[in-house]
Amino acid sequence: MEPQREERRRSVRTAREGPVTLRAAMPAVRIIHAQLMDESIEGFRVSHQDRWLESGVVVEFEAAGRHGSARVMWTRRQHGINESGLYILPKAE
């Protein structure tokens, strides 16, 4: 049995589905095709097959009519699938 984790999210997440394209420069440009799992006003969670997407990486994203920059906050492998949580970065003025 897995221990209960304390909820640390500040915004409500809504389940969503659809394709997400992530573009990372690590060190060469890498395009990652992912699937949206849920989203909030501050971020989103995706599933993907990329082993190199790790905490701290900044990506450009396109998903569900939204685009911008996001930072990978965490990545885990669960049931043979990688999941990552991303925080949407504020747009530069």
C-alpha positions in Angstrom: 0.0 0.0 0.0 1.3 3.4 -1.0 1.5 6.1 1.8 -0.8 9.1 1.5 0.9 12.2 0.1 0.0 15.7 1.3 -1.7 17.7 -1.5 0.5 20.7 -2.4 -1.3 22.0 -5.4 -2.5 25.6 -5.2 -5.0 25.4 -8.0 -7.8 23.0 -9.0 -6.8 20.5 -11.7 -9.2 19.5 -14.4 -8.9 16.2 -16.3 -8.1 16.9 -20.0 -7.0 14.8 -23.0 -5.2 15.7 -26.1 -1.8 16.0 -27.8 0.9 18.2 -26.4 4.1 19.1 -28.1 7.1 20.0 -25.9 10.3 21.5 -27.4 13.4 21.4 -25.2 16.9 22.4 -25.9 18.9 19.8 -23.9 21.6 20.5 -25.3 20.3 19.9 -28.8 16.7 20.7 -29.7 14.4 17.8 -28.8 10.8 17.5 -29.7 8.7 15.5 -27.3 5.2 14.3 -28.2 3.1 13.8 -25.1 -0.6 13.4 -24.0 -2.3 15.9 -21.7 -3.7 14.3 -18.6 -4.9 17.3 -16.6 -4.4 21.0 -16.4 -4.9 24.1 -14.2 -4.3 27.8 -14.7 -0.7 27.3 -13.4 0.4 24.1 -15.0 -0.4 20.7 -16.5 0.5 17.0 -16.3 1.5 14.9 -19.4 2.3 11.3 -20.1 5.2 10.6 -22.5 7.9 8.2 -23.5 10.9 10.5 -23.2 13.4 9.3 -20.6 15.4 12.6 -20.6 12.7 15.0 -19.5 13.7 15.8 -15.9 13.1 18.4 -13.2 14.3 21.9 -14.0 14.2 21.6 -17.8 12.4 24.5 -19.4 10.3 23.7 -22.5 8.2 25.5 -25.0 4.7 23.9 -25.2 1.7 23.8 -27.4 -1.5 22.1 -26.0 -5.2 22.6 -26.2 -4.9 26.1 -27.8 -2.4 27.3 -25.3 1.3 27.9 -25.8 4.2 29.3 -23.9 7.1 28.2 -21.7 7.0 25.8 -18.8 9.4 24.3 -16.3 9.3 20.5 -15.6 8.7 20.3 -11.8 8.8 16.5 -11.5 8.9 13.3 -13.6 8.0 9.8 -12.5 7.7 6.4 -14.2 4.5 4.7 -13.3 3.0 1.6 -14.9 5.6 1.7 -17.7 4.6 5.3 -18.7 6.5 8.5 -17.8 4.5 11.4 -16.3 5.7 14.9 -15.8 4.2 17.9 -14.0 4.9 21.3 -15.6 4.6 24.8 -14.2 3.7 27.5 -16.8 6.2 30.3 -16.7 4.9 33.9 -16.7 5.3 35.6 -20.1 8.2 38.1 -20.3 6.9 41.7 -20.6 
